[in-house]
Structures are given as C-alpha cells and as structure tokens.
Amino acid sequence: MALSLIPSTIIRLVVVIPLENFGFKHLQR
C-alpha cells in the first residue's frame, strides 16, 4: 500500500505546485 501511495503523492505535488504557481501569477496580475 505504501509503495502505491508514494507515486500518487509525487504526482499530486507535481500537479498541484504548477497549478498554484499559475494561480499566484494570475492573482498578481
């Protein structure tokens, strides 16, 4: 279970971080 959890956590970070950066850029505009 832990082995399958780790990749999904990394994928979430890889997806969430760019989305947050994109959102912050739009808010700063």
KOLMARKE-332393 format. One record per residue (C-alpha): chain; residue number from 1; x, y negated, z; residue in one letter. Coordinates in Angstrom, 3 decimals, decimal comma. Each point is the difference from the previous one (the first is absolute). Layout:
# KOLMARKE-332393
<atom><cadena>A</cadena><num>NUM</num><east>X</east><north>Y</north><up>Z</up><residuo>a</residuo></atom>
...
This chain:
# KOLMARKE-332393
<atom><cadena>A</cadena><num>1</num><east>0,000</east><north>0,000</north><up>0,000</up><residuo>m</residuo></atom>
<atom><cadena>A</cadena><num>2</num><east>2,762</east><north>-2,439</north><up>0,915</up><residuo>a</residuo></atom>
<atom><cadena>A</cadena><num>3</num><east>1,785</east><north>0,713</north><up>-3,292</up><residuo>l</residuo></atom>
<atom><cadena>A</cadena><num>4</num><east>-3,066</east><north>-0,987</north><up>-2,022</up><residuo>s</residuo></atom>
<atom><cadena>A</cadena><num>5</num><east>-0,636</east><north>-3,023</north><up>2,224</up><residuo>l</residuo></atom>
<atom><cadena>A</cadena><num>6</num><east>3,421</east><north>-1,575</north><up>-0,563</up><residuo>i</residuo></atom>
<atom><cadena>A</cadena><num>7</num><east>-0,313</east><north>-0,429</north><up>-3,810</up><residuo>p</residuo></atom>
<atom><cadena>A</cadena><num>8</num><east>-3,503</east><north>-1,479</north><up>0,291</up><residuo>s</residuo></atom>
<atom><cadena>A</cadena><num>9</num><east>1,313</east><north>-2,497</north><up>2,572</up><residuo>t</residuo></atom>
<atom><cadena>A</cadena><num>10</num><east>2,824</east><north>-1,034</north><up>-2,344</up><residuo>i</residuo></atom>
<atom><cadena>A</cadena><num>11</num><east>-2,456</east><north>-0,349</north><up>-2,895</up><residuo>i</residuo></atom>
<atom><cadena>A</cadena><num>12</num><east>-2,249</east><north>-2,179</north><up>2,168</up><residuo>r</residuo></atom>
<atom><cadena>A</cadena><num>13</num><east>2,930</east><north>-2,255</north><up>0,929</up><residuo>l</residuo></atom>
<atom><cadena>A</cadena><num>14</num><east>1,121</east><north>-0,218</north><up>-3,634</up><residuo>v</residuo></atom>
<atom><cadena>A</cadena><num>15</num><east>-3,541</east><north>-0,967</north><up>-1,036</up><residuo>v</residuo></atom>
<atom><cadena>A</cadena><num>16</num><east>-0,938</east><north>-2,269</north><up>2,930</up><residuo>v</residuo></atom>
<atom><cadena>A</cadena><num>17</num><east>3,201</east><north>-2,091</north><up>0,137</up><residuo>i</residuo></atom>
<atom><cadena>A</cadena><num>18</num><east>-0,216</east><north>-1,226</north><up>-3,650</up><residuo>p</residuo></atom>
<atom><cadena>A</cadena><num>19</num><east>-3,732</east><north>-0,676</north><up>0,423</up><residuo>l</residuo></atom>
<atom><cadena>A</cadena><num>20</num><east>0,679</east><north>-2,066</north><up>3,151</up><residuo>e</residuo></atom>
<atom><cadena>A</cadena><num>21</num><east>2,791</east><north>-1,926</north><up>-1,753</up><residuo>n</residuo></atom>
<atom><cadena>A</cadena><num>22</num><east>-2,339</east><north>-0,639</north><up>-2,954</up><residuo>f</residuo></atom>
<atom><cadena>A</cadena><num>23</num><east>-2,716</east><north>-1,212</north><up>2,367</up><residuo>g</residuo></atom>
<atom><cadena>A</cadena><num>24</num><east>2,393</east><north>-2,308</north><up>1,866</up><residuo>f</residuo></atom>
<atom><cadena>A</cadena><num>25</num><east>1,165</east><north>-1,541</north><up>-3,296</up><residuo>k</residuo></atom>
<atom><cadena>A</cadena><num>26</num><east>-3,616</east><north>-0,713</north><up>-0,915</up><residuo>h</residuo></atom>
<atom><cadena>A</cadena><num>27</num><east>-0,703</east><north>-1,504</north><up>3,440</up><residuo>l</residuo></atom>
<atom><cadena>A</cadena><num>28</num><east>3,054</east><north>-2,270</north><up>-0,255</up><residuo>q</residuo></atom>
<atom><cadena>A</cadena><num>29</num><east>-1,271</east><north>-1,338</north><up>-3,342</up><residuo>r</residuo></atom>
